[in-house]
Amino acid sequence: MFSHNKRLQYSVHVSESNPGLANLMLEQFGGPQGELAAAMRYFTQALAEEDPGRKDMLMDIATEELSHLEVIGSIVAMLNRGAKGELAEAVAETGELYRSLQGAGNDSHVTQLLYGGGPALTNSGGIPWTAAYVDSIGDPTCDLRSNIAAEARAKIIYERLINVTDDAGVKEALGFLMTREIAHQLSFEKALYAIEPNFPPGKLPGKQEFAHVYVNTSQGEGDTRGPWNSDENFTFISNLDDFVAMDGGDGHAKVKLDSEDQACVKAFARRTASNAKINPTTGAELGGR
């Protein structure tokens, strides 16, 4: 069960109303790298987790992400509070009110007109939150790697938000949230490395003849060698003939059909065959005359 503590995990002090900044903050409320997406990702992973330690960690972090959602939502609401009052009471002339709502970063002004100044489950462009942001696949080694990347992406979004505001209180709160992303990333990495072995993911081994092959498919100026494709770690292939049909076959797709299916396919091919010897006049040509 969940219970709610009315105190935020980090105090929010907003110096002035700023609807444009509020709209940008929605990226971490209802965006793909935001706190709701993180909470749902880790919560659903926790419910399916068989390892008691990982289950506990995921539930702890999922619940903390909900508290971060509350912090971001409170920032959005505070930044919108002045505009909310102006809009509700119509204290400004129509043109002046419109211009104040359409400030920098607030072109969609969804938080004012559609939601009355409250935080909306959308990203900063007004796109609604979707469960498609939750990319869990049910294998701990895959999901933990995805979680590490998700925390890294969220940290970058927080850095960008910090860089677009000079409100000291907002910067402090965002800095706290950004730092918690670092802590979560560390926890997920520790949990991943506690699984031995953790690579490759899943149960089935890869085909050894292909597992340490690097294929240089993008050739030309800029070709670079490093540990990601070094001879120490990989068999490096640059010859086109070597990476076409790497199984040693002829590189063509084939299917075995029974006689009835073969007859149907051949009949279909005859009926839809193109005549390469004719040059028919097209509608596009007629329209261009």
Residue, then its C-alpha position, 0 to 999 in steps of 0.5 A: m500500500f502507499s501513503h502520502n506525506k504532505r511534505l515534499q522530498y525537497s522544498v520548492h521556492v519559486s521567486e516569480s511567476n513564469p508560465g514559459l518556464a512552467n511549460l518547459m518543466l512539463e518535460q520532466f512531468g509527462g515527458p518520455q524522460g520524466e518522473l512519471a515514466a520512471a515511476m511506472r517503469y520501475f514499479t512494473q518491473a518491481l511487481a514482476e521481479e523474482d529477486p527479493g533484493r532487486k524487487d525492494m530496490l525497484m519499489d524504493i526507487a519507483t516510489e521516490e520517483l513519484s515523490h519527484l513527480e510531486v516536486i516537479g508538479s509543484i514547481v509547474a503549479m507555482l510558476n503558473r500561479g500568477a497566470k492562473g489568477e490573471l486568466a481566471e479573473a481576466v484582470a488584463e486586457t485581452g491582447e496583453l493577457y494573450r501576450s503574457l501567456q505566449g511567452a518564450g517556451n510557452d507557445s502551446h500554453v497548454t498549462q494555462l488554457l487547458y489545465g488552468g495552470g495545473p501540471a498536465l501529463t504532457n511533455s513540453g510540446g503538449i504531447p500526452w503521456t503514454a505507456a509507450y515510454v515504459d520500455s521494460i522487457g522482463d529480463p533483469t539484465c536488459d531492464l537494468r541497462s535500460n534503467i541506467a540509460a533512462e536515468a542518464r537521459a533524465k539527468i541531461i534533461y535536468e541539466r538543460l532545464i537548469n541552464v534555461t532558468d535564473d530562478a535560484g530556488v528552481k535551480e536548487a530543486l532541479g539540482f537535487l532531482m538531477t543528483r538523485e538520477i545519479a544515485h539511482q543510476l549507481s544503484f542500477e549499475k550495482a544491481l546489474y553487476a551483482i548478476e553473474p554473468n550479466f552478458p549477454p542478456g537472456k539464456l541462449p548463447g550467441k553463435q560463437e562464430f559471429a559473437h566477436v566479429y566487427v563488420n565495417t559496413s560504413q566505409g570511407e573517410g572517417d573510418t576509425r579503429g578503437p577498442w570497440n572494433s580492435d583486433e584484440n577484441f574482434t575479427f575486423i571485416s572490411n571486405l564486402d564479400d566477407f560480410v555478405a552471406m556470412d553463413g556461407g550460403d548464397g545470401h538468398a531468401k527461400v521458402k519450401l512450399d507444397s505443390e498447391d501453394q506453389a501453383c497459387v504463387k505462380a498464378f499470382a506472379r503471372r497475373t501481376a507480371s509487368n511488361a518491361k517492353i511497353n512505355p504506357t502514358t501515365g496520369a502524371e504525364l498527362g497532368g503535366r502537359 
